């Protein structure tokens, strides 16, 4: 048994699936540089598989999130999906499988550390998902993704502030009440260039309703909007519906 075949068998053990058509796994692990050296660009590399795997992964994750959180608004679901399918997350999973050890690269990529490059690892991981789908169907691909992502899925808190768009929620609330749209103004900037803190005020009509701060203007806006949302109804009740 060759070293290459043995290594692929080891990888199959890690992913929990034995391919019926090993050529799908071979192709998923073949970088364009390796295929180019052998005159097999397109038909022998993983670029098209990466394209398909991205779509298969997106479908599986979207269906899973809907299954878990069927009443969440689209915006929150989209944000959670973006985190799950992000390059940062996929790189972690690829590294856990030591996927770089199985890549087929040309000498140039080998010399420049291709086995640890984020782009190559993420592309190969998505290509692997496509290979599983093509060899075993959507059930096999889904089983793999669920095994791989179960820990990060369990850590998701749909009520966490990172998923909330307070600015949009506030805008919808004031529009429903017939009030002017919120106006945000940067009031001060503190700290050195690498550690800025932005302070903003939030005004509706003539009344400053809240202030916020954060490492970016966007974050400061969100904080101000969150504060304004928390007190808007009470202020309207106290003022007879006017600000």
C-alpha positions as CSV (number, residue, x, y, z in Angstrom):
1,X,0.0,0.0,0.0
2,X,1.5,3.4,-1.0
3,X,2.0,6.2,1.4
4,X,-0.5,8.3,-0.5
5,X,-3.2,5.6,-0.3
6,X,-2.5,5.0,3.4
7,X,-2.7,8.7,4.2
8,X,-6.1,9.0,2.4
9,X,-7.3,6.1,4.4
10,X,-6.3,7.9,7.6
11,X,-8.2,11.0,6.4
12,X,-11.2,8.9,5.7
13,X,-11.1,7.6,9.3
14,X,-10.9,11.2,10.6
15,X,-13.9,12.3,8.6
16,X,-15.9,9.2,9.3
17,X,-16.6,8.2,5.8
18,X,-15.0,5.7,3.3
19,X,-15.3,6.9,-0.3
20,X,-16.8,4.6,-2.9
21,X,-15.1,6.7,-5.6
22,X,-11.7,7.7,-4.2
23,X,-11.1,10.0,-7.1
24,X,-13.5,12.6,-5.6
25,X,-11.3,12.8,-2.5
26,X,-8.2,12.9,-4.6
27,X,-9.5,15.8,-6.5
28,X,-10.7,17.7,-3.4
29,X,-7.2,17.6,-2.1
30,X,-5.5,18.6,-5.4
31,X,-4.4,22.3,-5.7
32,X,-4.4,24.0,-9.1
33,X,-0.6,24.3,-8.9
34,X,-0.2,20.5,-8.8
35,X,-2.8,19.9,-11.6
36,X,-1.1,22.5,-13.7
37,X,2.2,20.7,-13.6
38,X,0.5,17.6,-14.9
39,X,-1.7,19.3,-17.5
40,X,-4.9,18.7,-15.8
41,X,-6.1,22.2,-14.7
42,X,-9.9,22.3,-14.3
43,X,-10.6,18.6,-14.6
44,X,-8.0,17.6,-12.0
45,X,-8.0,20.3,-9.4
46,X,-10.4,21.3,-6.6
47,X,-11.5,24.8,-7.7
48,X,-14.9,23.6,-9.1
49,X,-15.4,21.4,-6.1
50,X,-14.8,24.3,-3.8
51,X,-17.5,26.2,-5.6
52,X,-20.0,23.4,-5.1
53,X,-18.9,22.7,-1.6
54,X,-19.6,26.3,-0.6
55,X,-23.1,26.0,-1.9
56,X,-23.7,22.6,-0.2
57,X,-22.3,23.9,3.1
58,X,-24.5,27.0,2.9
59,X,-27.6,24.9,2.4
60,X,-26.8,22.5,5.2
61,X,-26.1,25.3,7.7
62,X,-29.1,27.3,6.7
63,X,-31.5,24.3,7.1
64,X,-29.8,23.5,10.5
65,X,-30.2,27.0,11.8
66,X,-33.9,27.1,10.7
67,X,-34.4,23.7,12.4
68,X,-33.0,25.1,15.7
69,X,-34.4,28.6,15.6
70,X,-37.5,28.6,13.4
71,X,-38.9,31.8,14.8
72,X,-35.8,34.0,14.5
73,X,-35.8,36.9,12.1
74,X,-33.9,36.5,8.8
75,X,-31.3,39.0,9.9
76,X,-30.2,37.0,12.9
77,X,-30.1,33.7,11.0
78,X,-28.0,35.3,8.3
79,X,-25.5,36.6,10.8
80,X,-25.2,33.3,12.5
81,X,-24.8,31.5,9.2
82,X,-22.1,34.0,8.2
83,X,-20.1,33.1,11.3
84,X,-20.4,29.4,10.8
85,X,-19.4,29.4,7.1
86,X,-16.7,32.1,7.6
87,X,-13.1,31.4,6.5
88,X,-12.0,31.8,10.2
89,X,-14.3,28.9,11.2
90,X,-13.5,26.7,8.3
91,X,-9.8,27.1,8.8
92,X,-10.1,25.8,12.3
93,X,-12.0,22.7,11.1
94,X,-9.5,22.1,8.4
95,X,-6.6,22.4,10.8
96,X,-8.3,20.0,13.2
97,X,-8.4,17.4,10.4
98,X,-4.7,18.3,9.6
99,X,-6.1,18.7,6.0
100,X,-2.9,20.5,4.9
101,X,-0.9,17.3,5.3
102,X,-3.0,15.6,2.6
103,X,-2.9,18.4,0.0
104,X,-1.3,17.9,-3.4
105,X,0.8,20.9,-4.1
106,X,3.6,21.7,-6.6
107,X,7.1,22.5,-5.4
108,X,6.5,26.2,-5.4
109,X,3.6,26.0,-3.0
110,X,5.4,23.5,-0.8
111,X,8.4,26.0,-0.5
112,X,6.1,28.9,0.4
113,X,4.2,27.0,3.2
114,X,1.1,26.2,1.1
115,X,0.1,23.4,3.6
116,X,-0.6,26.1,6.2
117,X,-2.1,28.8,4.0
118,X,-5.6,29.8,5.1
119,X,-6.9,30.1,1.6
120,X,-5.7,26.7,0.5
121,X,-7.1,25.0,3.7
122,X,-10.5,26.7,3.4
123,X,-10.8,25.8,-0.3
124,X,-9.8,22.2,0.3
125,X,-12.3,22.0,3.2
126,X,-15.2,23.2,1.0
127,X,-14.0,20.9,-1.8
128,X,-14.1,18.0,0.7
129,X,-17.7,18.7,1.5
130,X,-18.5,18.7,-2.2
131,X,-16.7,15.4,-2.6
132,X,-18.7,13.9,0.2
133,X,-21.9,15.1,-1.4
134,X,-21.0,13.8,-4.8
135,X,-19.9,10.4,-3.5
136,X,-22.6,9.8,-0.8
137,X,-25.3,12.3,-1.3
138,X,-26.6,15.2,0.8
139,X,-27.1,12.9,3.9
140,X,-23.4,12.1,4.0
141,X,-22.4,15.7,3.6
142,X,-24.8,16.8,6.2
143,X,-23.7,14.2,8.7
144,X,-20.1,15.3,8.3
145,X,-21.0,19.0,8.7
146,X,-23.1,18.3,11.8
147,X,-20.3,16.3,13.4
148,X,-17.8,19.0,12.6
149,X,-19.9,22.0,13.7
150,X,-21.8,20.6,16.6
151,X,-19.7,22.4,19.3
152,X,-19.9,25.8,17.7
153,X,-23.6,25.4,17.1
154,X,-24.2,24.6,20.7
155,X,-22.3,27.8,21.7
156,X,-24.6,30.0,19.7
157,X,-26.8,32.3,21.8
158,X,-29.4,33.9,19.5
159,X,-30.1,36.5,22.1
160,X,-26.5,37.6,22.3
161,X,-25.8,41.2,21.4
162,X,-23.5,40.2,18.5
163,X,-26.6,39.1,16.5
164,X,-28.7,42.1,17.2
165,X,-29.1,45.1,14.9
166,X,-30.3,47.7,17.3
167,X,-30.1,50.5,14.8
168,X,-32.5,48.8,12.4
169,X,-34.8,47.9,15.3
170,X,-34.8,51.5,16.6
171,X,-35.5,52.9,13.1
172,X,-38.5,50.5,12.6
173,X,-39.8,51.5,16.1
174,X,-39.7,55.2,15.5
175,X,-41.2,54.9,12.0
176,X,-44.1,52.9,13.5
177,X,-44.6,55.7,16.0
178,X,-44.5,58.4,13.3
179,X,-41.4,60.0,14.8
180,X,-38.4,61.5,13.0
181,X,-35.6,59.1,12.1
182,X,-32.7,58.9,14.6
183,X,-29.7,61.1,13.9
184,X,-26.2,59.9,15.1
185,X,-23.4,62.4,15.7
186,X,-19.8,61.6,16.7
187,X,-19.1,63.8,19.8
188,X,-15.5,62.8,20.5
189,X,-12.7,60.4,19.7
190,X,-10.3,59.2,22.3
191,X,-7.1,57.1,22.4
192,X,-4.2,56.3,20.0
193,X,-4.7,55.3,16.4
194,X,-4.6,51.6,17.2
195,X,-7.1,51.8,20.1
196,X,-9.7,54.4,19.3
197,X,-12.8,55.0,21.3
198,X,-15.6,56.7,19.5
199,X,-18.4,58.6,21.4
200,X,-21.7,59.3,19.7
201,X,-25.0,60.9,20.6
202,X,-28.3,59.8,19.3
203,X,-31.0,62.4,18.6
204,X,-34.7,62.0,17.6
205,X,-36.1,65.3,16.6
206,X,-34.7,67.9,19.0
207,X,-34.1,65.5,21.9
208,X,-30.9,63.6,22.6
209,X,-32.1,60.2,23.6
210,X,-28.9,58.3,24.3
211,X,-25.2,58.2,23.9
212,X,-22.9,55.3,23.0
213,X,-19.2,54.5,22.7
214,X,-17.2,51.7,21.1
215,X,-14.0,50.9,19.2
216,X,-15.7,51.8,15.9
217,X,-18.3,54.3,14.9
218,X,-20.6,51.4,14.0
219,X,-20.2,49.8,17.4
220,X,-20.9,53.1,19.1
221,X,-24.0,53.6,17.0
222,X,-25.3,50.2,18.0
223,X,-24.7,50.8,21.7
224,X,-26.5,54.2,21.5
225,X,-29.4,52.5,19.7
226,X,-29.6,49.8,22.2
227,X,-29.9,52.3,25.1
228,X,-32.5,54.3,23.1
229,X,-34.6,51.3,22.5
230,X,-34.6,50.4,26.2
231,X,-36.1,53.8,27.2
232,X,-38.1,54.9,24.2
233,X,-41.5,53.6,25.2
234,X,-41.2,55.0,28.7
235,X,-40.2,58.4,27.4
236,X,-43.1,58.4,25.0
237,X,-45.5,57.4,27.7
238,X,-44.3,60.1,30.0
239,X,-44.5,62.8,27.3
240,X,-47.8,61.8,25.8
241,X,-46.4,60.3,22.7
242,X,-44.1,63.2,21.8
243,X,-40.4,63.8,22.1
